[in-house]
Amino acid sequence: MILAIDIGNTNIVMGVFDGERLLFRERISSNQKTTDLEYAMATKTALEMNGVQAEKLTGVVMSSVVPSITNTFKRAVEKLTAAQLVVVGPGVRTGLKIMIDDPGQLGSDLVVDAVAGIAEYPVPQIIIDMGTATTFSVIGSDGSYLGGVISTGMAVSAEALFNKTSQLPRISFDRPRRVIGKNTVDCMKSGIMYANACSIDGMIERIEEELGASCTVIATGGLAGIVTPLCKRKIILDDDLMLKGLALIYNRNCKGDKI
């Protein structure tokens, strides 16, 4: 069994694969002040709550966009298991051809998303990852990573609106009842959620126009399930895309190991 861990700016997502089957997916908060022991306990709890014992793990694979947490979490993993640990980064085989100015600048999360997207869905494709930031990764018809877009995430936009105004409240991300709001909260929900949905639709249209081809569109990340139903464009929702990509990368680097 392989433990896959994705360390993001807001959440850490983890799951265990038994063969190609994902047994569970859990989230814990990203916190730069959390110690390795605390992360080890949180991970152990997630494993045991889902019927997995740490000693049964045969491998661990990790991706991180928070350097200050990466080594802390590595130490946490080492407290739990002696299984081989692969951290996505320079020197790790991904099989992804990256066609940007400086391939070393591409975030490991985008690499992992692309590896899974190419394996799972037809190309060319656009992969939208909705977390702290909303990112668009463009994959060409030959399976190469052509480039992308980075924009402010929906939760960050909502928090900025709350923090920078005197009278607007903090809101929950419930689907607005209508586009034209009849009260402050509904107006804010519409402005944040429908504006993000329209932005996604518009970016897909512009990317396809520049690419000169229609794309398979896949969305993942913590907020994707909230926003994509409001989009007009057909979008495949895959909450497990990152974890699938991590498992694929582990296998490409540890061919002698079985998931």
Backbone hydrogen bonds in HBPLUS format (Angstrom, degrees):
<---DONOR---> <-ACCEPTOR-->    atom                        ^
c    i                          cat <-CA-CA->   ^        H-A-AA   ^      H-
h    n   atom  resd res      DA  || num        DHA   H-A  angle D-A-AA Bond
n    s   type  num  typ     dist DA aas  dist angle  dist       angle   num
A0058-THR N   A0001-MET O   2.77 MM  57  5.39 165.2  1.79 147.9 153.0     1
A0002-ILE N   A0017-PHE O   3.01 MM  15  5.17 153.7  2.08 142.3 149.3     2
A0017-PHE N   A0002-ILE O   2.85 MM  15  5.17 158.3  1.90 148.7 154.2     3
A0003-LEU N   A0059-GLY O   2.99 MM  56  6.41 161.4  2.02 149.8 150.7     4
A0061-VAL N   A0003-LEU O   2.91 MM  58  6.36 157.8  1.96 161.1 166.1     5
A0004-ALA N   A0015-GLY O   2.81 MM  11  5.38 173.0  1.81 170.3 172.2     6
A0015-GLY N   A0004-ALA O   2.97 MM  11  5.38 148.5  2.07 147.8 155.6     7
A0005-ILE N   A0061-VAL O   2.91 MM  56  6.28 152.1  1.98 156.2 164.6     8
A0063-SER N   A0005-ILE O   2.90 MM  58  6.34 152.9  1.97 157.7 166.7     9
A0006-ASP N   A0013-VAL O   2.74 MM   7  5.10 165.9  1.76 160.7 165.0    10
A0013-VAL N   A0006-ASP O   2.87 MM   7  5.10 152.9  1.95 150.5 151.0    11
A0007-ILE N   A0063-SER O   2.74 MM  56  6.04 175.0  1.75 159.4 160.4    12
A0065-VAL N   A0007-ILE O   3.08 MM  58  6.32 150.8  2.17 155.5 162.2    13
A0008-GLY N   A0011-ASN O   2.90 MM   3  5.30 148.7  2.00 146.5 155.6    14
A0030-SER N   A0010-THR O   2.98 MM  20  5.23 171.3  1.99 126.5 124.6    15
A0012-ILE N   A0028-ILE O   2.70 MM  16  5.23 161.8  1.74 161.2 163.9    16
A0028-ILE N   A0012-ILE O   2.94 MM  16  5.23 153.2  2.01 143.7 152.5    17
A0014-MET N   A0026-GLU O   2.94 MM  12  5.47 162.0  1.97 155.3 160.3    18
A0026-GLU N   A0014-MET O   2.88 MM  12  5.47 162.5  1.92 159.7 165.5    19
A0023-LEU N   A0016-VAL O   2.76 MM   7  5.58 165.4  1.78 172.9 176.7    20
A0018-ASP N   A0021-ARG O   2.84 MM   3  5.30 162.7  1.87 157.6 159.5    21
A0021-ARG N   A0018-ASP O   3.22 MM   3  5.30 152.2  2.30 122.5 121.0    22
A0019-GLY N   A0259-ILE O   3.31 MM 240  4.84 171.6  2.31 100.1 102.6    23
A0034-THR N   A0031-ASN O   3.10 MM   3  5.49 160.0  2.14 112.4 118.6    24
A0039-TYR N   A0035-THR O   2.98 MM   4  6.32 160.0  2.02 153.4 158.8    25
A0040-ALA N   A0036-ASP O   2.83 MM   4  5.98 151.3  1.91 143.0 151.8    26
A0041-MET N   A0037-LEU O   2.92 MM   4  6.16 155.9  1.97 147.9 153.6    27
A0042-ALA N   A0038-GLU O   2.97 MM   4  6.20 157.7  2.02 145.4 151.7    28
A0043-THR N   A0039-TYR O   2.90 MM   4  6.06 158.4  1.94 148.7 154.4    29
A0044-LYS N   A0040-ALA O   2.87 MM   4  6.01 160.9  1.91 147.6 153.4    30
A0045-THR N   A0041-MET O   2.88 MM   4  6.03 155.8  1.94 145.5 152.2    31
A0046-ALA N   A0042-ALA O   3.02 MM   4  6.25 158.6  2.06 143.3 148.9    32
A0047-LEU N   A0043-THR O   2.93 MM   4  6.20 160.3  1.97 152.5 157.7    33
A0048-GLU N   A0044-LYS O   2.92 MM   4  6.12 174.7  1.92 154.5 155.9    34
A0049-MET N   A0045-THR O   2.85 MM   4  5.91 156.8  1.90 152.5 158.8    35
A0050-ASN N   A0047-LEU O   3.05 MM   3  5.36 140.6  2.21 103.6 115.2    36
A0052-VAL N   A0047-LEU O   2.90 MM   5  4.93 165.7  1.92 136.2 135.1    37
A0051-GLY N   A0048-GLU O   3.10 MM   3  4.91 163.5  2.13 105.9 106.0    38
A0056-LYS N   A0053-GLN O   2.91 MM   3  5.50 158.4  1.96 118.4 125.6    39
A0057-LEU N   A0054-ALA O   3.11 MM   3  5.57 165.3  2.13 114.8 119.5    40
A0060-VAL N   A0084-GLN O   2.82 MM  24  6.11 152.8  1.90 165.1 162.9    41
A0086-VAL N   A0060-VAL O   2.84 MM  26  6.28 155.0  1.90 149.4 157.1    42
A0062-MET N   A0086-VAL O   2.80 MM  24  6.24 154.9  1.86 160.8 168.0    43
A0088-VAL N   A0062-MET O   2.86 MM  26  6.21 161.8  1.89 166.6 172.9    44
A0069-ILE N   A0066-VAL O   2.88 MM   3  5.57 155.7  1.94 124.4 132.0    45
A0070-THR N   A0066-VAL O   3.20 MM   4  6.37 140.9  2.36 147.6 158.1    46
A0073-PHE N   A0069-ILE O   2.88 MM   4  6.07 159.2  1.92 163.2 168.6    47
A0074-LYS N   A0070-THR O   2.94 MM   4  6.23 148.9  2.04 146.6 156.4    48
A0075-ARG N   A0071-ASN O   3.03 MM   4  6.27 159.0  2.08 147.1 151.1    49
A0076-ALA N   A0072-THR O   3.03 MM   4  6.32 145.1  2.16 137.5 147.8    50
A0077-VAL N   A0073-PHE O   2.88 MM   4  6.16 157.9  1.92 152.4 156.6    51
A0078-GLU N   A0074-LYS O   3.00 MM   4  6.27 156.0  2.05 146.9 153.8    52
A0079-LYS N   A0075-ARG O   3.09 MM   4  6.34 130.7  2.34 138.2 149.9    53
A0079-LYS N   A0076-ALA O   3.16 MM   3  5.21 135.8  2.36  96.3 108.3    54
A0080-LEU N   A0077-VAL O   2.95 MM   3  5.19 137.4  2.14 102.7 115.1    55
A0081-THR N   A0077-VAL O   2.97 MM   4  6.21 158.6  2.02 162.4 168.1    56
A0092-VAL N   A0089-GLY O   3.11 MM   3  5.75 159.7  2.15 143.6 145.2    57
A0145-TYR N   A0097-LYS O   2.72 MM  48  6.04 164.8  1.74 164.8 169.9    58
A0099-MET N   A0145-TYR O   2.74 MM  46  5.64 164.9  1.76 157.1 162.0    59
A0105-GLN N   A0102-ASP O   2.85 MM   3  5.66 168.4  1.86 130.9 134.9    60
A0106-LEU N   A0103-PRO O   3.20 MM   3  5.60 160.1  2.24 110.7 116.5    61
A0110-LEU N   A0107-GLY O   3.05 MM   3  5.40 123.9  2.38 104.5 117.6    62
A0111-VAL N   A0107-GLY O   3.11 MM   4  6.48 153.9  2.18 150.7 158.6    63
A0112-VAL N   A0108-SER O   2.97 MM   4  6.16 164.3  2.00 149.2 152.6    64
A0113-ASP N   A0109-ASP O   2.97 MM   4  6.16 163.5  1.99 146.0 150.8    65
A0114-ALA N   A0110-LEU O   3.02 MM   4  6.11 161.5  2.05 143.3 148.3    66
A0115-VAL N   A0111-VAL O   2.98 MM   4  6.26 158.1  2.03 152.8 158.6    67
A0116-ALA N   A0112-VAL O   3.13 MM   4  6.39 164.6  2.16 154.5 157.4    68
A0117-GLY N   A0113-ASP O   2.81 MM   4  6.01 161.7  1.85 152.7 159.0    69
A0118-ILE N   A0114-ALA O   2.95 MM   4  6.03 169.4  1.96 155.2 156.5    70
A0119-ALA N   A0115-VAL O   3.28 MM   4  6.37 152.1  2.36 137.3 144.7    71
A0120-GLU N   A0116-ALA O   2.93 MM   4  6.04 140.7  2.09 149.6 160.2    72
A0121-TYR N   A0117-GLY O   2.92 MM   4  5.69 160.3  1.96 155.8 158.3    73
A0216-THR N   A0124-PRO O   2.97 MM  92  6.37 163.7  1.99 147.3 146.1    74
A0125-GLN N   A0139-ILE O   2.98 MM  14  5.13 152.3  2.06 134.5 143.1    75
A0139-ILE N   A0125-GLN O   2.83 MM  14  5.13 176.9  1.83 161.2 161.7    76
A0126-ILE N   A0216-THR O   2.78 MM  90  6.24 152.1  1.86 156.2 163.9    77
A0218-ILE N   A0126-ILE O   2.90 MM  92  6.29 162.7  1.93 162.5 168.2    78
A0127-ILE N   A0137-SER O   2.85 MM  10  4.99 160.9  1.88 144.0 150.3    79
A0137-SER N   A0127-ILE O   2.81 MM  10  4.99 157.9  1.86 141.6 149.3    80
A0128-ILE N   A0218-ILE O   2.73 MM  90  6.10 167.6  1.75 162.1 166.4    81
A0220-THR N   A0128-ILE O   2.79 MM  92  6.24 151.5  1.87 163.7 171.1    82
A0129-ASP N   A0135-THR O   2.94 MM   6  5.23 153.6  2.01 141.1 149.8    83
A0135-THR N   A0129-ASP O   3.00 MM   6  5.23 161.9  2.03 141.1 145.5    84
A0130-MET N   A0220-THR O   2.86 MM  90  6.24 166.9  1.88 150.9 149.3    85
A0223-LEU N   A0130-MET O   3.19 MM  93  5.41 177.4  2.19 151.7 151.4    86
A0131-GLY N   A0133-ALA O   2.96 MM   2  5.11 165.9  1.98 145.9 144.7    87
A0153-GLY N   A0132-THR O   3.09 MM  21  4.93 125.0  2.40 139.1 131.5    88
A0134-THR N   A0151-SER O   2.90 MM  17  5.18 163.6  1.93 138.8 143.6    89
A0151-SER N   A0134-THR O   2.83 MM  17  5.18 158.2  1.88 152.3 159.3    90
A0136-PHE N   A0149-VAL O   2.81 MM  13  4.89 156.7  1.87 144.0 148.2    91
A0149-VAL N   A0136-PHE O   2.84 MM  13  4.89 143.5  1.97 135.7 144.5    92
A0138-VAL N   A0147-GLY O   2.86 MM   9  5.55 168.7  1.88 166.8 162.9    93
A0146-LEU N   A0138-VAL O   2.88 MM   8  5.59 153.5  1.95 159.1 166.9    94
A0140-GLY N   A0144-SER O   2.87 MM   4  5.35 159.5  1.92 158.3 160.4    95
A0143-GLY N   A0140-GLY O   2.96 MM   3  5.26 161.8  1.99 115.2 118.1    96
A0157-SER N   A0153-GLY O   3.03 MM   4  6.31 157.4  2.08 151.9 158.3    97
A0158-ALA N   A0154-MET O   2.97 MM   4  6.21 160.1  2.01 150.5 155.7    98
A0159-GLU N   A0155-ALA O   2.94 MM   4  6.11 157.1  1.99 145.6 151.8    99
A0160-ALA N   A0156-VAL O   2.94 MM   4  6.10 154.3  2.01 146.6 153.5   100
A0161-LEU N   A0157-SER O   3.02 MM   4  6.25 153.3  2.09 145.9 152.9   101
A0162-PHE N   A0158-ALA O   3.09 MM   4  6.36 153.5  2.16 144.7 151.4   102
A0163-ASN N   A0159-GLU O   2.89 MM   4  6.07 161.9  1.93 150.1 155.2   103
A0164-LYS N   A0160-ALA O   2.91 MM   4  5.84 148.3  2.01 147.0 153.9   104
A0187-CYS N   A0183-ASN O   2.88 MM   4  6.03 156.1  1.94 156.4 164.2   105
A0188-MET N   A0184-THR O   2.93 MM   4  6.17 154.0  2.00 149.9 156.7   106
A0189-LYS N   A0185-VAL O   2.90 MM   4  6.18 163.4  1.93 154.2 158.8   107
A0190-SER N   A0186-ASP O   2.95 MM   4  6.06 163.8  1.97 147.1 151.6   108
A0191-GLY N   A0187-CYS O   2.91 MM   4  6.02 161.6  1.94 144.0 149.9   109
A0192-ILE N   A0188-MET O   2.86 MM   4  6.00 154.5  1.93 152.8 158.6   110
A0193-MET N   A0189-LYS O   2.83 MM   4  5.73 161.8  1.86 150.3 155.2   111
A0194-TYR N   A0190-SER O   2.94 MM   4  5.25 138.5  2.12 127.3 140.1   112
A0196-ASN N   A0192-ILE O   3.17 MM   4  6.17 148.9  2.27 131.5 139.2   113
A0197-ALA N   A0193-MET O   2.98 MM   4  6.25 156.2  2.04 144.1 151.1   114
A0198-CYS N   A0194-TYR O   2.80 MM   4  5.99 161.7  1.84 151.1 155.7   115
A0199-SER N   A0195-ALA O   2.92 MM   4  6.04 149.4  2.01 139.5 148.5   116
A0200-ILE N   A0196-ASN O   2.93 MM   4  6.19 155.4  1.99 148.4 154.3   117
A0201-ASP N   A0197-ALA O   2.98 MM   4  6.28 166.3  2.00 151.8 155.2   118
A0202-GLY N   A0198-CYS O   2.85 MM   4  6.00 161.3  1.88 147.9 153.6   119
A0203-MET N   A0199-SER O   2.84 MM   4  6.00 157.0  1.89 149.1 155.2   120
A0204-ILE N   A0200-ILE O   2.98 MM   4  6.16 161.4  2.02 153.2 157.8   121
A0205-GLU N   A0201-ASP O   3.11 MM   4  6.34 161.9  2.15 147.4 152.1   122
A0206-ARG N   A0202-GLY O   3.00 MM   4  6.24 159.1  2.05 148.9 154.3   123
A0207-ILE N   A0203-MET O   2.86 MM   4  5.98 159.3  1.90 151.6 157.3   124
A0208-GLU N   A0204-ILE O   2.97 MM   4  6.12 168.7  1.98 153.7 156.7   125
A0209-GLU N   A0205-GLU O   3.00 MM   4  6.14 151.2  2.09 140.8 149.3   126
A0210-GLU N   A0206-ARG O   2.99 MM   4  6.20 158.1  2.04 145.4 150.6   127
A0211-LEU N   A0207-ILE O   2.79 MM   4  5.96 152.6  1.86 149.9 158.7   128
A0212-GLY N   A0208-GLU O   2.74 MM   4  5.68 140.9  1.89 141.4 151.3   129
A0213-ALA N   A0208-GLU O   3.32 MM   5  5.46 142.3  2.47 138.3 145.9   130
A0236-ILE N   A0217-VAL O   2.85 MM  19  6.15 174.3  1.85 157.0 155.0   131
A0219-ALA N   A0236-ILE O   2.74 MM  17  6.04 161.3  1.77 164.0 165.3   132
A0238-ASP N   A0219-ALA O   2.90 MM  19  6.10 172.1  1.91 174.5 175.0   133
A0224-ALA N   A0221-GLY O   3.20 MM   3  5.45 155.2  2.26 109.8 117.2   134
A0226-ILE N   A0223-LEU O   3.12 MM   3  5.44 145.2  2.24 106.9 117.0   135
A0227-VAL N   A0223-LEU O   3.26 MM   4  6.54 158.0  2.31 157.3 162.6   136
A0228-THR N   A0224-ALA O   3.00 MM   4  5.74 161.6  2.04 151.9 157.7   137
A0230-LEU N   A0227-VAL O   2.82 MM   3  5.52 153.0  1.89 125.2 133.9   138
A0231-CYS N   A0228-THR O   3.05 MM   3  5.14 157.6  2.10 106.6 113.8   139
A0241-LEU N   A0238-ASP O   3.40 MM   3  5.55 165.2  2.42 113.8 112.8   140
A0244-LYS N   A0240-ASP O   2.94 MM   4  6.13 161.0  1.98 160.0 165.8   141
A0245-GLY N   A0241-LEU O   2.99 MM   4  6.23 157.6  2.04 151.0 157.0   142
A0246-LEU N   A0242-MET O   2.98 MM   4  6.27 154.8  2.04 150.0 156.8   143
A0247-ALA N   A0243-LEU O   3.06 MM   4  6.33 158.8  2.11 148.7 153.6   144
A0248-LEU N   A0244-LYS O   3.03 MM   4  6.33 156.0  2.09 148.5 155.0   145
A0249-ILE N   A0245-GLY O   2.97 MM   4  6.21 159.6  2.01 151.1 156.3   146
A0250-TYR N   A0246-LEU O   2.92 MM   4  6.17 156.3  1.98 149.9 156.6   147
A0251-ASN N   A0247-ALA O   3.13 MM   4  6.39 161.4  2.17 147.9 151.8   148
A0252-ARG N   A0248-LEU O   3.05 MM   4  6.34 146.1  2.17 144.7 154.3   149
A0253-ASN N   A0249-ILE O   3.19 MM   4  6.37 129.4  2.46 142.3 154.0   150
A0253-ASN N   A0250-TYR O   3.13 MM   3  5.31 142.5  2.28 101.5 112.3   151
A0254-CYS N   A0250-TYR O   2.87 MM   4  5.93 128.3  2.14 147.4 162.5   152
A0257-ASP N   A0254-CYS O   2.90 MM   3  5.55 162.1  1.94 120.9 127.0   153
